[in-house]
Amino acid sequence: MIDKKDEFEKIVLTELMKMNAVISGVIFGLITGLGIFVVTIFLLIKGGEVVGPHLSLLGQFFIGYQVTFVGSIIGLLYGFGFGFLVGYLFAHLYNWLANFRENKRNGHR
């Protein structure tokens, strides 16, 4: 009876350790996209002769991005896509490593 309980607890803990890749992607995407959006809007409100010369370099990677209001929307979309990809791949890699470790611990290859 105790062996079945221990085995059940092991399975539950292993499944709880796993990350949901889609949810992780959405969270990373929202943080990245909103971060670019907020920083761009902040620089627009701050103003000055040259607005955001360093941030405008994102236009080299995100085609169409500029330090403007429309650029902030474009940056939000690109940031969400890039963040989603990074978050999804991170969670997927984490789950793969967790499964690998659990299989190694149980003697499977």
Steps between C-alpha positions, in 0.01 A plus 500: 500500500781741588680425172192599297464821700868588451474426128188715472672790681799468269279519191308800635819688591648427157191633323484808723860581413416540131433843352222580255687622193213704354428684825870569549518633144202730553642638825848558354338655192282738700790611718729559203237667281367724774855586603584627152166683479539673837861602442416642158204699634713624791765628260233670288356676803847596621579651159819682413696580187588138425248256643633157593805454276590169665145366501460589133765236426226241557387599151798301371338181635131593507419626150275806516579588861575865576481707816149626417151410621445270202848357561403421858209288371733327254752445781223356717413245232861410421582483872207271564601268216866491602415459870251224423762312301761535776254403777366203305847368419617554858207301644536230235872462578429500875240222459737299280775524760259411782382192308860404421596529866196303616563223244865482603398480865258215423761312299348562154697638209 
